[in-house]
Amino acid sequence: MKLSDNEKKQRSLEVAEDARQTRWEKASFVADLFKGEFNWSMLHPFPLQSEEDKAEGDAFLDKLEHIIKMHIDPDKVDQTGIIPPSAIHALAEIGCFGIKIPKRYGGLGLSQTNYNRAIALVASWCSSTAVLLSAHQSIGVSEPLKHFGTPEQKEQYLPRLAHGAISAFALTEEGVGSDPANLATTAELSHDGKHYILSGRKMWCTNGPIADILIVMARTPSIVVNGKEKKQITAFIVERNLPGVEVLYRCDFMGLKGIQNGILRFDKVKVPVDQIIGKTGDGLRIALKTLNTGRLTLPAASAAAAKVLLSGCRSWIREREQWGSIIGKHQFIEEKMSKMASYTYACEAITWLTSSLADIGKQDIRLEAAMAKYFCTEICSEIADDALQVRGGRGYETVKSLKERGENPLPVERILRDIRINRIIEGTSEIMKLFIAREAMDTHLRFIFPIMNPRTPLKDKLHNVSKAILFYTHWYPTTWVPSTPKMNTKYLSAMNRKHLKRLPALSRKLARTLFHTMGRHQHKLEREQMLIGGLVDIGTWLFACSSVLAYTEALALRGNSPHCQELANHFCQLAFEKIDLCFNEFGKRPVHSMHVVTDSILHNHYDWLENGIISTTEQTETRYPNLAKINVMDEKSTHIKF
Ligand SMILES: Cc1cc2nc3c(=O)[nH]c(=O)nc-3n(C[C@H](O)[C@H](O)[C@H](O)COP(=O)(O)OP(=O)(O)OC[C@H]3O[C@@H](n4cnc5c(N)ncnc54)[C@H](O)[C@@H]3O)c2cc1C
């Protein structure tokens, strides 16, 4: 049966909605922010890492630093595409593949904060190695097993993983990127009920070509709920050496040259039934829940990359002289450098805040983690681009070329290539915004869904209407009242108090704007991505500001981060500028002309604009006339070995 575009979209939304974690068992600072409640006490005093936890991390980090410096040359990894096996072996020996696996299973049992410190350290040296470790334990087999595995599965796999058996996470397929609704990999129960027969292909699986154990998302037979087909996506633990598991191809990217990322084929692989994680149909929910903490690694890696860029540019702007002074004294460069330092500081504040919140476990951090991922990866890209500009031509030159000419080989070009993917993996920035918006609207949707649902009995509808009236008559006026919530400002500097004072009012304005926008666009709001994105951006900058203020107080009290107040001050000013801009532009973006132009692009109305060039189609046909014959995704082709 051929589905219309609308029906396809509806199906995708249903699958996403079904995978959602619907309950809010714990409080969330960001969820409250979107309701107009600025709960400062949830962030302040900032939960700095305890001395005890830090000491445990320090001992491991010392060993880790020694190993990476001794075994890994990041430029060689970039040039050859190989992380030396001796390095992987040495990393495994000190427990790098089981950093968060509990000690009773042979892991190091370190906290999320120490794990993120380790990834940050490695990322500052070699991004490919950081991705190897993070794909293994942020989204690989160990995390979902720790939370959703049976005792037998934990006993069987966690010790192996802790000792260096490499794992990978396989969700993406050729037709399945951000939207998992059309997963084509299937798993059917065998006649004797002992196995699932797994068939399909997975794309871009990081660590896939060298993994020992994979977590594979596949479709198990749909079930019928209320007369409607409900798709089932299930998570399987799959041993790489099972007959029928085959690596078709190792992919090569713009950056992260050392990662082993590939296309895998599963040809009627017999996976024992007890290799399901959780229950059938729980796969996506498990993946999303795992990502609530898994996503915290990318902010840590982004903060680390930002620091490397900052440190390289710091020495450069002091020594490079042009037009009669060092370039650090020219205002255009000052603008970039001050932003770079303040943004780096914000990435750091958000990273350590979310890591600590994950360790403490008292708050629901699904929104904070998504915002941390969205903010830090976007900001880090901006920092890298600015760093390249500050370095001028040298920013664009490779390390190899700089080194051979006898110049300081700062790896700005490599870092820019390496970090760009962070805005795409583990949820693209666009999908992060939609995810955050969906959760932010949850309070209102809980009232609206049952009222709008034609299947809700009239009695229940009326009950929900009266519940909604009761809620909104109380809540809505509070979004206008300029009340100052009770905030513990005892240890706050005067400057921070001034910034902090603005936040509750901005949070109330955000809540009002969200509510009005939902009322105006109702079920069509889902199409208004520019509006949704604007609201999420405001919320994200508010969260960043709050994190920075709380962090600054903690650092100031500790007393070993001189001048941190200057960074906080500059960051808050930049953030308020962004927030004001978002509010001012809200609903005023040229959405109509944007739609007209894109529609014309879709209808090929601007062919003429591409005159005078050799088109991409012509380039491909001229240069690769036999492309179809060598396509490794073609079942009939001989697969390419790497
Ligand atoms: C280096 C690398 C490593 C990876 N590692 C893994 C891995 O280990 N395991 C794994 O399973 N996958 C992995 N992936 C896949 C990665 O997760 C996907 O690339 C990502 O989910 C996006 O999917 P896509 O590339 O197909 O983009 P698409 O989903 O096709 O999206 C294309 C563009 O459209 C936008 N878009 C899509 N839907 C919407 C929407 N509803 N509204 C607005 N905009 C939209 C996206 O944001 C994006 O900008 C990896 C990819 C790379 C390149």
The ligand as an ORCA input file, in Angstrom:
! r2SCAN-3c Opt
* xyz 0 1
  C      31.102      9.895     11.110
  C      29.747      9.337     11.373
  C      29.577      8.460     12.427
  C      28.323      7.877     12.667
  N      28.189      6.909     13.623
  C      27.010      6.231     13.722
  C      26.893      5.077     14.570
  O      27.836      4.686     15.247
  N      25.711      4.402     14.601
  C      24.638      4.802     13.851
  O      23.594      4.155     13.922
  N      24.703      5.903     13.056
  C      25.865      6.610     12.958
  N      25.967      7.691     12.118
  C      24.782      8.183     11.439
  C      24.271      9.494     12.052
  O      23.681      9.220     13.283
  C      23.303     10.110     11.029
  O      24.109     10.703     10.041
  C      22.372     11.117     11.631
  O      21.424     10.473     12.434
  C      21.628     11.913     10.572
  O      21.059     11.083      9.631
  P      21.324     11.339      8.083
  O      22.751     11.619      7.882
  O      20.732     10.233      7.306
  O      20.559     12.693      7.778
  P      19.015     12.876      7.417
  O      18.164     12.315      8.496
  O      18.772     12.422      6.032
  O      18.920     14.460      7.492
  C      19.468     15.322      6.492
  C      19.232     16.754      6.955
  O      17.833     16.992      7.113
  C      17.549     17.425      8.439
  N      16.266     16.866      8.857
  C      15.888     15.574      8.897
  N      14.646     15.464      9.373
  C      14.213     16.705      9.636
  C      13.002     17.250     10.148
  N      11.975     16.493     10.524
  N      12.913     18.585     10.282
  C      13.945     19.380      9.954
  N      15.100     18.941      9.473
  C      15.240     17.608      9.303
  C      18.695     16.891      9.278
  O      18.855     17.636     10.479
  C      19.857     17.060      8.319
  O      20.302     18.376      8.356
  C      27.216      8.265     11.867
  C      27.394      9.186     10.830
  C      28.642      9.692     10.562
  C      28.797     10.610      9.380
*
